[in-house]
Amino acid sequence: MPGVRHYLDLHHLRRLDEYAYSAVDKSPMSQYIMRYWWTWTASFAPPWLAPNAITVIGFCAILLNTATVAVVAGDLRGSESGWVWASCAAGLFFYQTMDSTLQLPLAGFAAICRLVDDPGHIDIDGKQARRTGTSSPMGELFDHGLDTLNCPLGALIQASALALGPSPLALLCILVPCWSIPVEGILLAVLILAWTAIKGSSWWLLSVSEALGDIALLPSSWRMNQLAVAFFTIAFLTTHLPLCLRNVHSQLTAPPHRPLTRPCRHSSNLNPPSPAEAFQQLLPIFGFSVLAVMWVLSPQSVMLEGGGKLVEFALVVCFVFGQLSSKIILAHLTKGLFPFSWPLLTALAIPATAVNTPYLGLCAHVLSRDTYLRY
């Protein structure tokens, strides 16, 4: 198969054959609450329904949500139509039931391989794969590949529900989930959408004092949407990121057969990476984020002028992030080298450079308008 051999040699294909799925979301919400819901709902899946079909059905709900928001509230300024956010809340909850997003940051193999064997806490598509004996490495790649596409799309929906508008906060809302989003984050997003369905997006534009009254330690002059974004960001930095770094450290100190980055000379196993090598694997997601910020926040950029440009930007981010993540997942499945995949960042590097050419002393940019986004 020449087409496959371009990506995978015989050694990789052999390792792919030997791969056995051994992962679980270790979040407390999954362990103590959601696993019972997933087990119950999985019992209704007919045995003839393929696990990948369940994954696609769940992701279709996100696509429908995204299309609805793009049409009704594409400027990200929200909507007072409760049905929009009620349908988005239902769609996101349906998605996490069918294909719940395992925490999947681009922090290198050490973070991706951090999960332990416990097949009891798997959502419907995983349970169906085990029940029908159709579990496979490609099923995992397909599952998590769609998860990565959901990260920026789901964040785009949240940005519109919070009425962030075309702003730096909306950009932050789109980029942060690309680093990681646990089950608790998804369920909190469902609650936000459900609350918006009741109160409308305008509620998020109220000041904290107007919406909640005077509460100590809360900045009363902030808008509620600013408080929500700050909460998500601080929660990520103080709770989730430290856990990711701890997982990286645990993989560095694990037996040689677990973290896989450098081939042994006399063995089919791979050696553990050094700390420097492990944290170098953060460079792609760091470069991805920096280029996105350079493109959108440049004074020469028109991305924050409205007209649905951030929706189109989120679609670009969606596909770039999906490619980056899928290559890492494939390398993990085949015990291959970490794929830095710098060429994939070209889609962000070109406009990021073009809009900033005046500051580099070069000719005026020509790609800051709609042309690049659409063609």
C-alpha positions as CSV (number, residue, x, y, z in Angstrom):
1,M,0.0,0.0,0.0
2,P,2.2,2.9,-1.2
3,G,-0.2,5.5,0.1
4,V,0.0,4.2,3.6
5,R,3.7,3.5,3.4
6,H,4.4,7.2,3.0
7,Y,3.2,7.6,6.6
8,L,3.7,4.2,8.2
9,D,6.5,1.7,7.6
10,L,6.2,-2.0,8.4
11,H,7.5,-1.4,12.0
12,H,4.8,1.1,12.6
13,L,2.1,-1.1,11.1
14,R,3.3,-4.0,13.3
15,R,3.1,-1.9,16.4
16,L,-0.4,-0.7,15.3
17,D,-1.4,-4.4,15.1
18,E,-0.2,-4.9,18.7
19,Y,-1.8,-1.9,20.1
20,A,-4.5,-2.4,22.8
21,Y,-6.7,0.4,24.0
22,S,-6.1,1.0,27.7
23,A,-7.3,4.4,28.6
24,V,-9.9,6.0,30.8
25,D,-10.9,9.5,31.8
26,K,-9.9,9.8,35.4
27,S,-12.0,12.8,36.2
28,P,-14.2,12.5,39.4
29,M,-17.3,13.4,37.4
30,S,-16.7,10.4,35.1
31,Q,-15.8,8.0,37.8
32,Y,-18.6,8.7,40.2
33,I,-21.5,10.0,38.1
34,M,-21.2,9.9,34.3
35,R,-20.1,6.3,34.0
36,Y,-23.5,5.1,35.2
37,W,-25.2,7.3,32.7
38,W,-23.0,6.0,29.9
39,T,-23.5,2.4,30.9
40,W,-27.3,2.8,30.9
41,T,-27.5,4.7,27.6
42,A,-25.1,2.2,26.0
43,S,-27.5,-0.6,26.7
44,F,-29.9,0.9,24.1
45,A,-27.3,0.8,21.2
46,P,-28.2,-2.1,18.8
47,P,-25.3,-4.6,18.3
48,W,-25.3,-3.9,14.5
49,L,-24.4,-0.2,15.0
50,A,-20.7,0.4,14.5
51,P,-18.9,2.3,17.2
52,N,-17.5,4.8,14.6
53,A,-21.1,5.4,13.5
54,I,-22.0,6.4,17.1
55,T,-19.0,8.7,17.1
56,V,-20.2,10.4,13.9
57,I,-23.8,10.7,15.2
58,G,-22.6,12.5,18.3
59,F,-20.4,14.8,16.3
60,C,-23.2,15.6,13.9
61,A,-24.9,17.3,16.9
62,I,-22.0,19.7,17.2
63,L,-22.0,20.4,13.5
64,L,-25.7,21.2,13.7
65,N,-25.1,23.5,16.7
66,T,-22.3,25.3,14.9
67,A,-24.5,25.8,11.8
68,T,-27.3,27.2,13.9
69,V,-25.1,29.6,15.8
70,A,-23.4,30.7,12.5
71,V,-26.7,31.6,11.0
72,V,-28.5,33.1,14.1
73,A,-25.6,34.6,16.0
74,G,-22.6,34.5,13.7
75,D,-21.3,37.9,15.0
76,L,-20.8,36.2,18.4
77,R,-23.0,38.8,20.0
78,G,-25.5,36.2,21.2
79,S,-29.2,35.9,20.8
80,E,-32.3,36.2,22.9
81,S,-33.9,33.2,21.2
82,G,-33.9,30.6,23.9
83,W,-34.4,27.7,21.5
84,V,-30.9,28.3,20.0
85,W,-29.1,27.8,23.3
86,A,-31.5,25.0,24.5
87,S,-30.7,23.1,21.3
88,C,-27.0,23.8,21.7
89,A,-27.1,22.5,25.3
90,A,-28.9,19.4,24.3
91,G,-26.6,18.8,21.4
92,L,-23.4,19.2,23.5
93,F,-24.8,16.9,26.2
94,F,-25.8,14.4,23.5
95,Y,-22.2,14.6,22.1
96,Q,-20.5,14.0,25.4
97,T,-22.8,11.0,25.9
98,M,-22.1,9.5,22.5
99,D,-18.4,10.5,22.3
100,S,-17.2,12.2,25.5
101,T,-14.0,14.2,25.0
102,L,-11.1,12.6,26.9
103,Q,-8.6,15.2,28.0
104,L,-6.3,15.4,25.0
105,P,-3.8,18.3,25.2
106,L,-1.0,18.7,22.7
107,A,1.6,18.3,25.5
108,G,3.4,15.5,23.8
109,F,3.3,11.7,24.2
110,A,3.8,11.9,28.0
111,A,0.5,13.7,28.3
112,I,-1.4,11.7,25.7
113,C,-0.2,8.4,27.2
114,R,-1.1,9.4,30.7
115,L,-4.3,7.4,31.1
116,V,-4.4,4.0,32.8
117,D,-6.2,0.7,32.0
118,D,-9.8,0.7,33.3
119,P,-12.3,0.1,30.6
120,G,-15.2,0.7,32.9
121,H,-15.3,4.5,32.4
122,I,-15.9,4.7,28.7
123,D,-18.7,6.5,26.9
124,I,-21.2,4.9,24.5
125,D,-18.9,4.4,21.4
126,G,-16.2,2.8,23.5
127,K,-18.6,0.5,25.3
128,Q,-20.1,-0.5,22.0
129,A,-16.7,-1.3,20.6
130,R,-16.0,-3.6,23.5
131,R,-19.4,-5.2,23.5
132,T,-19.2,-6.0,19.8
133,G,-15.5,-6.9,19.7
134,T,-14.7,-4.2,17.2
135,S,-12.3,-2.1,19.2
136,S,-9.3,-1.0,17.1
137,P,-6.5,1.6,17.0
138,M,-8.2,3.2,14.0
139,G,-11.4,3.6,16.0
140,E,-9.4,5.4,18.7
141,L,-7.8,7.7,16.0
142,F,-11.3,8.4,14.5
143,D,-12.8,9.0,17.9
144,H,-10.2,11.4,19.2
145,G,-9.8,13.0,15.8
146,L,-13.4,14.2,15.9
147,D,-12.9,15.2,19.6
148,T,-10.2,17.6,18.4
149,L,-12.5,19.1,15.8
150,N,-15.1,19.7,18.5
151,C,-12.7,21.8,20.7
152,P,-12.7,25.0,18.7
153,L,-16.3,24.5,17.4
154,G,-17.7,24.0,20.8
155,A,-15.8,27.0,22.1
156,L,-17.2,29.1,19.3
157,I,-20.7,28.3,20.4
158,Q,-19.8,29.2,24.0
159,A,-18.3,32.5,22.8
160,S,-21.5,33.4,21.1
161,A,-23.7,32.3,24.0
162,L,-21.6,34.5,26.3
163,A,-22.1,37.5,23.9
164,L,-18.3,38.0,23.7
165,G,-18.6,39.5,20.2
166,P,-15.6,39.8,17.9
167,S,-13.1,40.5,20.7
168,P,-9.8,39.2,22.3
169,L,-12.0,37.4,24.9
170,A,-13.7,35.4,22.1
171,L,-10.2,34.5,20.7
172,L,-9.2,33.3,24.2
173,C,-12.4,31.3,24.4
174,I,-11.6,29.6,21.1
175,L,-8.0,28.8,21.9
176,V,-8.0,27.6,25.5
177,P,-10.0,24.4,24.8
178,C,-7.4,23.5,22.2
179,W,-5.0,22.9,25.1
180,S,-7.4,20.6,26.9
181,I,-11.0,20.2,28.0
182,P,-12.0,17.7,30.6
183,V,-15.5,16.2,31.1
184,E,-16.2,18.7,33.9
185,G,-15.6,21.5,31.4
186,I,-18.0,20.0,28.9
187,L,-20.8,19.7,31.5
188,L,-20.2,23.2,32.8
189,A,-20.5,24.4,29.2
190,V,-23.8,22.6,29.0
191,L,-25.0,24.4,32.1
192,I,-23.9,27.8,30.6
193,L,-25.9,27.1,27.4
194,A,-28.9,26.0,29.4
195,W,-28.8,29.1,31.6
196,T,-28.4,31.3,28.5
197,A,-31.5,29.6,27.0
198,I,-33.4,30.8,30.1
199,K,-31.9,34.2,30.6
200,G,-30.8,35.2,27.1
201,S,-27.3,36.2,26.0
202,S,-27.9,39.8,27.3
203,W,-27.7,38.4,30.9
204,W,-24.0,37.9,30.3
205,L,-23.6,41.6,29.5
206,L,-24.8,42.6,33.0
207,S,-22.2,43.7,35.5
208,V,-21.4,41.3,38.3
209,S,-23.2,43.6,40.8
210,E,-26.3,43.8,38.7
211,A,-26.5,40.0,38.1
212,L,-25.3,38.6,41.4
213,G,-25.3,41.6,43.8
214,D,-22.3,42.7,45.8
215,I,-20.2,39.6,46.5
216,A,-16.8,39.9,48.3
217,L,-13.8,39.1,46.2
218,L,-15.7,39.5,42.9
219,P,-15.0,42.5,40.7
220,S,-18.4,44.2,40.7
221,S,-17.7,46.3,37.7
222,W,-16.9,43.4,35.4
223,R,-19.4,42.0,33.0
224,M,-20.6,38.4,33.7
225,N,-19.1,37.2,30.5
226,Q,-15.7,38.6,31.5
227,L,-16.0,36.8,34.8
228,A,-16.9,33.5,33.1
229,V,-13.9,33.6,30.8
230,A,-11.6,34.5,33.7
231,F,-13.0,31.6,35.7
232,F,-12.4,29.1,32.9
233,T,-8.9,30.5,32.3
234,I,-7.9,30.4,36.0
235,A,-9.4,27.0,36.4
236,F,-7.3,25.7,33.5
237,L,-4.1,27.3,34.8
238,T,-4.5,26.2,38.4
239,T,-6.2,22.8,38.3
240,H,-5.9,21.2,34.9
241,L,-2.5,22.3,33.6
242,P,-0.7,21.2,36.8
243,L,-2.3,17.7,36.3
244,C,-1.0,17.6,32.8
245,L,2.5,18.5,33.8
246,R,2.3,15.9,36.6
247,N,1.4,13.3,34.0
248,V,4.3,14.3,31.9
249,H,6.6,13.9,34.9
250,S,5.1,10.5,35.7
251,Q,5.7,9.3,32.2
252,L,9.3,10.4,32.3
253,T,9.9,8.3,35.3
254,A,7.8,5.3,34.1
255,P,9.3,2.0,32.7
256,P,10.9,2.4,29.2
257,H,8.0,0.7,27.4
258,R,5.5,3.5,28.2
259,P,6.8,6.9,27.0
260,L,7.8,6.4,23.4
261,T,9.9,8.8,21.5
262,R,13.4,7.5,20.8
263,P,14.2,4.1,19.2
264,C,16.4,1.7,21.1
265,R,19.4,0.4,19.1
266,H,18.8,-3.3,19.9
267,S,15.1,-3.4,20.8
268,S,11.8,-2.7,19.3
269,N,10.9,-0.7,22.4
270,L,11.5,3.0,22.6
271,N,13.5,4.9,25.3
272,P,11.9,7.5,27.6
273,P,12.5,11.1,26.5
274,S,14.6,13.5,28.5
275,P,12.7,16.3,30.2
276,A,13.9,18.8,27.6
277,E,12.6,16.5,24.8
278,A,9.3,16.0,26.5
279,F,8.6,19.7,27.0
280,Q,9.8,20.5,23.5
281,Q,6.7,18.7,22.4
282,L,4.7,21.6,23.6
283,L,6.2,23.8,20.9
284,P,3.6,23.0,18.2
285,I,0.6,24.0,20.3
286,F,2.6,27.0,21.5
287,G,3.4,28.1,18.0
288,F,-0.2,27.4,16.9
289,S,-1.5,29.7,19.7
290,V,1.1,32.4,19.0
291,L,0.3,32.5,15.3
292,A,-3.4,32.7,15.9
293,V,-3.0,35.6,18.3
294,M,-0.6,37.4,15.9
295,W,-3.2,37.0,13.1
296,V,-6.3,38.1,15.0
297,L,-5.0,40.8,17.4
298,S,-2.7,42.6,15.0
299,P,-3.8,46.3,14.6
300,Q,-3.7,45.7,10.8
301,S,-6.1,42.7,11.1
302,V,-9.8,42.9,10.3
303,M,-10.7,39.7,12.1
304,L,-12.3,41.6,15.0
305,E,-14.4,43.9,12.8
306,G,-17.4,41.5,12.8
307,G,-19.2,40.1,9.9
308,G,-18.7,36.5,11.0
309,K,-14.9,36.5,10.4
310,L,-14.2,34.8,13.7
311,V,-16.5,32.0,12.7
312,E,-14.5,31.5,9.6
313,F,-11.3,31.8,11.7
314,A,-12.6,29.1,14.0
315,L,-13.1,26.7,11.1
316,V,-9.5,27.3,10.0
317,V,-8.3,26.6,13.6
318,C,-10.5,23.6,13.7
319,F,-8.9,21.9,10.7
320,V,-5.3,22.9,11.6
321,F,-5.7,21.7,15.2
322,G,-7.4,18.5,14.0
323,Q,-4.4,17.7,11.8
324,L,-1.9,18.4,14.5
325,S,-3.7,16.3,17.0
326,S,-4.4,13.4,14.7
327,K,-0.8,13.0,13.7
328,I,0.2,12.9,17.4
329,I,-2.5,10.3,18.1
330,L,-1.3,8.2,15.2
331,A,2.3,8.4,16.3
332,H,1.2,7.3,19.8
333,L,-0.7,4.3,18.4
334,T,2.3,3.2,16.3
335,K,4.9,4.0,19.0
336,G,6.5,6.4,16.5
337,L,8.5,9.6,16.9
338,F,6.7,12.7,18.0
339,P,5.5,14.6,14.8
340,F,6.2,18.3,15.2
341,S,4.3,18.9,11.9
342,W,5.5,22.5,11.4
343,P,4.3,22.7,7.8
344,L,0.7,22.4,9.1
345,L,1.1,25.8,10.8
346,T,1.5,27.4,7.4
347,A,-2.2,28.0,7.3
348,L,-1.8,30.3,10.3
349,A,1.8,31.6,9.6
350,I,0.9,33.1,6.2
351,P,-1.9,35.5,7.4
352,A,-0.1,36.1,10.7
353,T,3.0,37.3,8.8
354,A,1.0,39.1,6.1
355,V,-1.0,41.3,8.5
356,N,2.2,42.3,10.4
357,T,4.4,43.1,7.4
358,P,4.1,46.9,8.1
359,Y,5.9,46.3,11.4
360,L,8.6,44.3,9.7
361,G,9.4,47.1,7.2
362,L,8.0,45.1,4.3
363,C,5.3,46.0,1.7
364,A,1.7,46.4,2.8
365,H,-0.2,43.2,3.4
366,V,-2.7,41.8,0.9
367,L,-4.2,38.9,2.8
368,S,-5.9,40.5,5.7
369,R,-9.3,40.6,4.0
370,D,-11.8,37.9,3.3
371,T,-9.8,36.4,0.4
372,Y,-7.4,34.3,2.5
373,L,-10.1,32.9,4.9
374,R,-12.4,31.8,2.1
375,Y,-10.0,30.6,-0.6
